[in-house]
């Protein structure tokens, strides 16, 4: 077979993905095998592939491919989330570019545009995941606004309402003025933000020239002030009890009230109370029966209730009101001030607290089974450091604001009876009409008498049903697929949506199935740049994954992302990692070319080949057990590193060199056949990480039956390795490695005018029998014909200590003066180092308090330094000093 000299991933990747799709090897149908199920965290339908997706989906693909090869009925369900805020923003912008405003059209017309946009642009990311190699069951692709999925969302809302968990009321919510909708607490990102602290004077009614000064970061909210609060025990202001103040600029009279909430130490100890624009002020307003003045419109401009600056943006007014206050002598001072400001996770707009009529879900009671499941270990968070984070959130859980003031999404199934304050909740219009007739006692009502709530549900109020609804568990309870695949097995996701999504899925799982939705939650880290910034398009610090795939190959990108991504720890991305992944692919490709280029002879394998084959088989089984253990503990990057070392070091660098015939000679046909078997097994371990390369080489190593793919080949069964052989060959390998390094170091010091000297080895060892048994391997790798076993050190030879073995090597002619200088420098260094270590070990407090492992490490350092000094002094003595 003619194999190209260079591995070119592009054509190979397209070829094999098409072949896999055509053969439908990723399709899963319930059978008598044990299922293994992953539900993809559905990316936004608006999304395109970024580096976080690459990490997350590579991990999922590694897990699913490994289980497929272990004989499980592996099912990875893909899909997308309708993403209410993000998608509506895209469609609104698209229409605006055409000169069309959302407000100029009906809801039905807008939704037609939204669905058209979704059909044209939505789901691009799923096609991009195929370039990465994602082995999803694409026939199961789900969308959170599919008709049956929507039915399940509406059914759950109605059920929770009937159970008394869902309620409607006016509450303080986080308001996104850009999207003009409420957002949940978890969708608010708090950032330390530079601002100003404005010290504003409030005149006291009936008191000439007397003011109280109040510090605020949001002077525009003065327009909604309805009181000034002071602490009842603050003697500075006892004389103001029961008096009134004037709101600056407006001159609205507001009472001075007392409330223990006021912090006497902050600012002047006086607090302006704006119930419509601050959650704490709202609570004070309830206690004191204060009026509520909503000074802001939904879009963040000043409302008519604010009286001044009507229609102006809040941030413009912040600057303008400061100027106006200063002009009237009502601004005592302004100072720079950093404070925590909430921003919308979706639009990055500064959040406004806002009183609003919304739908809420009571969370305290319904979340108890989900809390218990994680705390008691029925459901695992990996790494378990996140358990305490989860506990804290669940113990302090707040009611969930379910409603969003948007058109794109699942419309809230509440129907208001026109002409009254009454409403009914129902899964569809006809049911709503029947309920309304009963509720009002009016059998003459028609659908025209009902008006559905205009709001939609929070996106997470649909995706929290994802593991249940992708198998139609709510619309077709107990169906065979749901019974087979649910609960799913592993969820791979990011820690930042532990509460948005993961906790809520666990809550829904127990509420609607009585079971956990998955067993393990593998929480990935965040992909960051070398300055530890989260990668994002806004910062311009993130490469395009598709460009990386084109340059380095999908397998190279996958390996690069996983090489340093332990669960829960952030990945510091460097392109060098992806280059390393590509280099690994090239290394395996070159091994394939080497093996493919050998000619064979009918001769039996040589003794050396027999040893090499036996050793490689033992290493393969030893590594396979290690890799299996890593997978069982979700140490995916460790599993990859074990594969990397096995293939690069053991198979390519050692084994193939052991059996490689001299130039122009043949290899035993039996040796080649067994080498191919070993190569196939290595490729099976490689496959989950590098699916394309492994499939190409596996197919090329021998003729396969139609429909055979390594992707569905059953993983070989491990056998107990020959530990004695492994130990012996490790001694030989370490000897070769140490001698090479030592000899190269000595050769580099050789005087320029001296003739190059051949390597000679004189060995004194209690393991002499081992060295004699594997003498041929030793000579081959060290390219020497002189290996002699001795009891005494030859004159003029250097000494290399390897465990209890001493290797004596006649030294080449050196530049003696230069070498002595270097040795003396090394002795000085190690004497200083040893002095520090000894000082630690002689310190009673250190030895008493340090962990045992730290003490052991110090003693190892002491031993190593002493051994190094001994050798250096011996070398110095050998040179006549």
Secondary structure, DSSP 8 states (H G I E B T S, - for coil): ----SS--HHHHHHHHHHHHHHHTTT-----SS-EEEEE---EETT----HHHHHHHHHHHHHHHHHHHTT-EEEEE-EEE--HHHHHHHHHHHHHHTT--GGGS-HHHHHHHHHHHHHHHTTHHHHHHHHHT----GGG-EETTSHHHHHHHHHHHHHHHHTT-EEEEEEEEEEETTTTEEE-GGGEEEEEEEEEEEEEEEEBTTSTT-EEEEEES-GGGGGG--EEEE-TT-GGGGGGTT-EEE-TTT--EEEEEE-TTS-TTSTTSEEEE-TTS-HHHHHHHHHHT------B-TTSBB-GGG-SSTT-BHHHHHHHHHHHHHHTT-EEEEEEEEEEEEEETTT--BEEEEEEEEEEE--TTTTHHHHHHHHTTSSEEESTTHHHHHHHHHHT---EE-EES-SSS-B--EEEETTSS-EEE-SSHHHHHHHHHHHHT-TT--GGGEEE---EE-THHHHTTHHHHTTTTTTSTT-HHHHHH-S-SEEEEEGGGIIIIIHHHHHHHHHHTSS-S-SEEEEE--EE-TTS-B--TTTT----HHHHHHHH-HHHHHHHHHTT--TTS-EE--HHHHHHHHHHHHHHHHHHHHHHT--EESS---HHHHHHHHHHHHHHHHHHHHHHHHHHTT-HHHHHHHHHIIIIIIIIIIIHHHH---TT--EEHHHHHHHHHHHHHHHHHHHTT-HHHHHHHHHHHS---TT--GGGS---------HHHHHHHHHHHHHHHHHHHHHHHHHHTB-TTS------EEEE-TTHHHHHHTHHHHHHHHT-S-EEE-SS--TTEEEEEETTEEEEEE---B-HHHHHHHHHHHHHHHHHHHHHHHHHHT-HHHHHHS-HHHHHHHHHHHHHHHHHHHHHHHHHHHTT-
